[in-house]
Amino acid sequence: MHTRSCDRRLLASGEFALVEMCDCGAVHLTVGAITLRLNPETLPALAEVVGAAASELALHELLHAHRPARAEARS
């Protein structure tokens, strides 16, 4: 278990997350109160998956934003 304090260098930050490189070799991805410690090789694959999910979500919202509301069933 890692017990000493790590020195981190900010790689990127945004409204909801930040990514730091630690001198111990780990990449720290912080979203809200959650921090994931990743191998540096994992970050690009994670970014690819999150990017694909964001694209799918945007497409889903686009397709459903212009759909007219269904009429209520008549009794």
Rosetta silent file (secondary structure, phi, psi, omega in degrees, C-alpha in Angstrom):
SEQUENCE: MHTRSCDRRLLASGEFALVEMCDCGAVHLTVGAITLRLNPETLPALAEVVGAAASELALHELLHAHRPARAEARS
SCORE:     score description
SCORE:     0.000 S_00000001
   1 L     0.000  141.478 -177.741    0.000    0.000    0.000 S_00000001
   2 L   -79.369  121.337 -175.941    1.205    3.466   -0.862 S_00000001
   3 L  -115.997  -23.521 -178.795    1.843    5.433    2.336 S_00000001
   4 L   -82.032  160.253  176.810    4.003    8.436    1.453 S_00000001
   5 L   -72.056  138.264  178.806    2.619   11.659    0.065 S_00000001
   6 L   -99.444  147.008  170.562    2.749   11.867   -3.685 S_00000001
   7 L   -95.917  127.693 -177.574    3.564   14.942   -5.691 S_00000001
   8 E  -115.542  146.799  176.574    1.063   15.363   -8.484 S_00000001
   9 E  -117.183  126.631 -179.434    1.200   17.399  -11.682 S_00000001
  10 E   -67.022  125.581  175.834   -2.066   18.576  -13.218 S_00000001
  11 E   -96.322  -40.898 -179.501   -2.569   17.190  -16.728 S_00000001
  12 E  -164.066  153.630  175.175   -6.082   18.508  -17.381 S_00000001
  13 E  -149.033  155.372  178.667   -9.131   19.790  -15.556 S_00000001
  14 L  -146.451 -167.751 -176.323  -12.704   20.659  -16.352 S_00000001
  15 L   -62.494  -36.017 -173.207  -15.959   21.515  -14.674 S_00000001
  16 L  -116.914   -6.357 -174.055  -16.512   18.024  -13.257 S_00000001
  17 E  -151.994  161.212  170.609  -13.150   16.245  -13.311 S_00000001
  18 E  -144.339  153.451 -179.259   -9.401   16.564  -13.147 S_00000001
  19 E  -127.172  127.955 -179.853   -6.516   14.346  -14.175 S_00000001
  20 E  -127.386  149.250  173.971   -3.143   14.407  -12.456 S_00000001
  21 E  -102.715  128.486 -176.882    0.121   12.528  -12.979 S_00000001
  22 E   -97.445  148.972  178.713    1.683   11.314   -9.758 S_00000001
  23 L   -69.101  -10.405  175.079    5.416   10.984   -9.172 S_00000001
  24 L   -84.843   -2.961  176.655    4.763    7.355   -8.167 S_00000001
  25 L   101.966   -8.220 -179.549    3.712    6.697  -11.785 S_00000001
  26 L   -86.781  152.040  170.463   -0.061    6.564  -11.311 S_00000001
  27 E  -101.948  129.018  179.752   -2.591    8.738  -13.083 S_00000001
  28 E  -104.216  120.098  176.768   -5.247   10.104  -10.737 S_00000001
  29 E  -109.180  113.711 -178.391   -8.675   10.722  -12.274 S_00000001
  30 E  -110.658  124.541  174.992  -10.909   12.654   -9.882 S_00000001
  31 E  -126.924  110.517 -176.026  -14.634   13.043  -10.508 S_00000001
  32 L    61.503 -127.776 -178.438  -16.399   14.709   -7.607 S_00000001
  33 L   -90.748    3.581 -176.359  -15.396   12.923   -4.402 S_00000001
  34 E  -105.817  130.090  174.306  -14.118    9.822   -6.237 S_00000001
  35 E  -122.002  127.039  174.957  -10.494    9.389   -7.309 S_00000001
  36 E  -102.791  135.022  173.139   -9.343    6.476   -9.453 S_00000001
  37 E   -99.445  118.440 -174.386   -5.669    5.538   -9.564 S_00000001
  38 E  -118.821  152.945  166.265   -4.876    4.268  -13.043 S_00000001
  39 L   -70.020  143.506 -179.348   -1.872    2.925  -14.869 S_00000001
  40 L   -55.296  -31.255 -179.886   -0.840    5.532  -17.445 S_00000001
  41 L   -69.149  -20.654 -177.099   -1.590    3.017  -20.231 S_00000001
  42 H   -78.139  -30.255 -174.110   -5.216    2.790  -19.058 S_00000001
  43 H   -58.156  -47.949  179.107   -6.073    6.478  -19.518 S_00000001
  44 H   -61.456  -38.625  178.897   -6.250    6.529  -23.356 S_00000001
  45 H   -67.023  -39.706  177.512   -8.460    3.411  -23.409 S_00000001
  46 H   -65.005  -42.463  178.355  -10.733    4.912  -20.755 S_00000001
  47 H   -61.126  -38.604  178.642  -10.924    8.177  -22.698 S_00000001
  48 H   -63.973  -43.918 -179.456  -11.909    6.242  -25.821 S_00000001
  49 H   -66.672  -44.374 -179.872  -14.731    4.412  -24.016 S_00000001
  50 H   -66.113  -39.510  177.087  -16.050    7.573  -22.334 S_00000001
  51 H   -62.503  -42.164  177.815  -15.871    9.457  -25.649 S_00000001
  52 H   -64.081  -40.790  178.505  -17.813    6.712  -27.422 S_00000001
  53 H   -64.537  -40.921  178.404  -20.441    6.736  -24.674 S_00000001
  54 H   -63.290  -39.245  177.309  -20.764   10.531  -24.920 S_00000001
  55 H   -64.768  -44.114  178.379  -21.252   10.257  -28.695 S_00000001
  56 H   -63.056  -41.223  178.924  -23.928    7.588  -28.302 S_00000001
  57 H   -64.194  -43.460  178.645  -25.713    9.655  -25.661 S_00000001
  58 H   -62.281  -41.603  177.993  -25.651   12.750  -27.872 S_00000001
  59 H   -63.821  -43.936  178.807  -27.048   10.742  -30.799 S_00000001
  60 H   -59.705  -45.896  179.803  -29.776    9.257  -28.595 S_00000001
  61 H   -65.005  -38.187  178.807  -30.767   12.719  -27.334 S_00000001
  62 H   -64.688  -45.188 -179.514  -30.771   14.121  -30.863 S_00000001
  63 H   -66.212  -33.526 -177.037  -32.975   11.335  -32.186 S_00000001
  64 H   -93.124  -11.703 -179.738  -35.438   11.608  -29.314 S_00000001
  65 H   -72.577  -29.728 -175.895  -35.502   15.416  -29.088 S_00000001
  66 L  -101.750    7.005  179.650  -37.446   15.791  -32.350 S_00000001
  67 L   -79.725  126.408  179.041  -39.870   12.933  -31.800 S_00000001
  68 L   -66.919  149.441  179.059  -43.441   14.246  -31.385 S_00000001
  69 L   -65.023  141.144  179.129  -45.195   13.392  -28.161 S_00000001
  70 L   -74.908  142.333  176.344  -47.493   10.368  -28.437 S_00000001
  71 L   -69.493  144.541  179.072  -51.202   11.015  -28.161 S_00000001
  72 L   -69.504  146.235  179.438  -52.764    9.640  -25.003 S_00000001
  73 L   -63.609  138.494  179.360  -54.795    6.474  -25.396 S_00000001
  74 L   -92.005  142.314 -179.965  -58.501    7.131  -25.722 S_00000001
  75 L   -91.252    0.000    0.000  -60.927    5.281  -23.488 S_00000001
